[in-house]
Amino acid sequence: MPERRIPRAFTLPWGSGQITEEAAIEGGLHAPALQLLHYELGQRKGQTAIRFVAYDEEGHLEQRPLIINEREVARLRREIARSPRLRALLKRLVEDE
């Protein structure tokens, strides 16, 4: 899997900004990743979001749903632990308030 630097730019139809954290692993058929996005321009300026993506073997973003195999969960969890802001936002997603 090619090395991807952090931070790096992203562009979506509703805004652009920086990927500030990324938890990624090499899977069997692709490389699943969770990314913390910070919008700097556009409709979402100032907002933070989580993007669930996968990369192909050449390091290109895949245009299909992210599928994480149960065998990949432990490795992805270790990568998420290295991304504190991403981890905190994911906790908010799954825990009761």
Buried (B, 14 or more C-beta within 10 A) or exposed (E): BEEBEEEEEBEBEEBBBBBBBBBBBEBEEBBBBBBBBBBBEBEBEEEBBBBEBBBBEEEEEBEEEBEBEEEBEEBBEEBBEEBEEBBEBBEEEEEEE
